[in-house]
Amino acid sequence: MLLLGEIVRHHARYRGDQPAYVIDHADGRADRVTYAEMDRGTNRLAHVLMGAGIGRGDRVAILAHNCVEYPWLYFACCKLGAIVVPVNTRYQRGEIRHAIDFAEATVVIVGSEFARDVEALVEDGELRGVDRVLVLGATPAAKPSRAVSIEALDPLLAVASDEEPEPDDPPKEYDAHVMLYTSGTTGSPKGALVSQRTYILQAGTVHALGGLTERDVGLSMFPMFHMGGWATPLGYWVSGGTVVIMRKADPAAMLRAVARDGVTYLYAVPTVYESMLALPDFDDHDLTTLRLLGGGTAYMPREQIERIMSAFQVDQMLILYGQTEAGPVTCLRAHDVTTKAGSVGKPVNHAHVRIVDQDGNDVPRGTPGEIVVSSEYTMLGYWKMPEETAEAFAGGHLHTGDQAVEDEDGFLFIVGRIKEMIKSGGESIFPAEIEKLLAGHPDVAECSVLGVPDAHWGESVLAVVVPRTGATLDEETVIGWVKDRVASYKKPRHVRFLDDLPRTASTRQVQKTVLRERFLAGW
């Protein structure tokens, strides 16, 4: 069976002294963890979770910045057949509540800086299924709760067994091992469930595309609550390599890490590459260990690709396209990256990709259509959302919502999104959530949210607002209202005011196409 726990178990035996990962700290420190240490930490945490009643199919939420223990939790749950529920560290309290409560998690592992939020939710009775909170560190930051056990994790790990756990109901390869929240147009995030088998196959594909070996050192710029924060390191762990896990995507820290740890493969989103190149001391960093660059998540024109490759003095670059629900879909390989710049490449091995019209029929090459994919890399479905799952897999293929054209050579070019998702700096933002928040402002009569082009972030949020009669609103007030209630990256960066929104005569739905024509022309 293809079980993720076997990866760390195998490498602990055959290359136990080799670094598995490096956790980079904001102050320049770095914690290095060998494969043997990772396996022992994984096993100890698995025993702690078993003692808390966690078994196959149970959900364990984690709200923490990237840290030494984060990979342990992923692999501990894999060895038990449990499901990790990573929570976005940029969430506000209401978003945290939804993520944990919707997943029906019974145990929450929390960084000390977030313990107060979780404790408040517990005391208010808003985390109905949680009966244990484990705080990273030696002492719990939160006060004891009468309803829920709140304990420091370190003392529990110190006395736990580092022997391989033997759950009564062992995991199976088709078991879900992670619930990744992905934005949608329904106003609430959806929990995409991905199996152990799927993530091993995804990691193996990434391994093959990059030609990764046990001698490679990668760098992961993503938070571990993000799909890329788990999938990127796993690509190196499958091959027995080493990965540097950044606390956050700090351009200067990333360059320092490349030089300090001898990084050979650097993957970054376009905005981060541009931020690195803009640093005044860019040329002072030793980047000679790099052999391969990777990019994706947003359009990269030829000029940008060539500028990045020239600055880093690397002659190979991969452009990857995929989704949380779909896994890896296409890759623009190194030998095509300049001649087919702007493309997301061709389908990866074992991914059946089609471009279809609204009726599910294949469209001719050169004609826009939706990307649909069928492969072993796709999710199992959405947690507790059977209708949305059926819709996503309508016709037997997973619908990406992305619109593309295929050229005469079989290369795919993304031309837009059928869904209204806004992609900003690698994060997904759904307009319905922001519209709902703005509608709660006492001076907002109605509103609509759009994505607009942004040279740095790829896209940013534009809020079109109709003030209530007699009310006075300004841009700062609208932005602050949103910023105070959700993660900062979701806030509008632009606000426009109208007397009324264009609506259809029959259904009275907002005509976003009219708004786009009005505000995006010449943006």
WOBEL-V739720 format. One record per backbone hydrogen bond with DSSP energy under -0.5 kcal/mol. CO is the residue of the C=O (numbers start at 1). NH is the residue of the N-H. Records with the same first field share a line. If there is no record, write none. Layout:
# WOBEL-V739720
CO: NH + NH
This chain:
# WOBEL-V739720
1: 3
3: 6
4: 7 + 8
5: 9
6: 10
7: 11
8: 12
9: 13
10: 14
11: 15
15: 18
16: 36
18: 35
20: 243
21: 33
22: 24 + 245
23: 31
25: 28
29: 25
30: 32
31: 23
33: 20 + 21
34: 38
35: 39
36: 40
37: 41
38: 42
39: 43
40: 44
41: 45
42: 46
43: 47
44: 48
45: 49
46: 50
47: 51
48: 52
49: 52 + 54
50: 53
55: 58
58: 83
59: 106 + 107
60: 85
61: 109
62: 87
63: 111
67: 70 + 71
68: 72
69: 73
70: 74
71: 75
72: 76
73: 77
74: 78
75: 79
76: 80
77: 81 + 82
81: 57
83: 60
84: 86 + 179
85: 62
88: 91
92: 95 + 96
93: 97
94: 98
95: 99
96: 100
97: 101
98: 102
99: 103
100: 104 + 105
101: 104
106: 131 + 132
107: 61
108: 110 + 134
109: 63
110: 136
111: 114 + 115
112: 115
114: 118
115: 119
116: 120
117: 121
118: 122
119: 123
120: 124
121: 126 + 127
122: 125
126: 128
127: 130
131: 149
132: 108
133: 135 + 151
134: 110
135: 153
137: 154
148: 145 + 150
149: 133 + 151
151: 135
152: 156
153: 156 + 157
154: 158
155: 159
156: 160
157: 160
168: 170
172: 175
173: 197
175: 196
177: 84
178: 180 + 194
179: 181
180: 192
182: 190
190: 182 + 192
191: 383
192: 180
193: 380 + 381
194: 177 + 178
195: 199
196: 200
197: 201
198: 202
199: 203
200: 204
201: 205
202: 206
203: 207
204: 208
205: 209
206: 210
207: 211 + 212
208: 211
213: 216
216: 242
217: 264 + 265
218: 244
219: 221 + 267
220: 246
223: 226 + 229
226: 229 + 230
227: 230 + 231
228: 232
230: 234
231: 235
232: 235 + 236
233: 236 + 237
234: 238
235: 239
236: 240 + 241
237: 240
242: 218
243: 22 + 245
244: 220 + 246
245: 24
248: 250
249: 251
250: 254
251: 255
252: 256
253: 257
254: 258
255: 259
256: 260
257: 261
258: 262 + 263
264: 291 + 292
265: 219 + 267
266: 294
269: 272 + 273
270: 274
271: 275
272: 276
273: 277
274: 278
276: 279
279: 282
281: 284
282: 285
285: 287
287: 290
292: 266
293: 318
294: 268
295: 320
296: 270
300: 342
301: 305
302: 306
303: 307
304: 308
305: 309
306: 310
307: 311
308: 312
309: 313 + 314
316: 293
318: 295 + 320
319: 332
320: 297
321: 329 + 330
323: 327
325: 379
327: 323
329: 348
330: 321
331: 333 + 346
332: 319
333: 336 + 337
334: 337
336: 340
338: 341
340: 343
345: 412
346: 331
348: 351
350: 352 + 376
351: 353
352: 374
354: 356 + 372
355: 363
356: 370
357: 360
361: 357
364: 367
369: 404
370: 356 + 372
371: 400
372: 354
373: 398
374: 352
375: 378
381: 193
382: 385
385: 389
386: 390
387: 391
388: 392
389: 393
391: 394
392: 399
393: 396
394: 397
398: 373 + 400
401: 418 + 419
402: 371
403: 415 + 416
404: 369
405: 413
406: 366
407: 410
411: 407
412: 344 + 345
413: 405
416: 403
421: 423
422: 424 + 429
423: 425
424: 427
427: 424
429: 422 + 431
430: 433 + 434
431: 435
432: 436
433: 437
434: 438
435: 439
436: 440
437: 440
438: 441
441: 444
443: 445 + 468
446: 466
448: 464
450: 462
452: 460
454: 458
457: 425 + 459
458: 454
460: 452
461: 493 + 494
462: 450 + 464
463: 465 + 496
464: 448
465: 467 + 498
466: 445 + 446
468: 471
471: 473
474: 478
475: 479
476: 480
477: 481
478: 482
479: 483
480: 484
482: 485 + 486
487: 490
488: 491
494: 463
496: 465
502: 511
504: 508
509: 504
510: 512
511: 514 + 515
512: 516
513: 517
514: 518
515: 519
516: 520
517: 521
520: 523
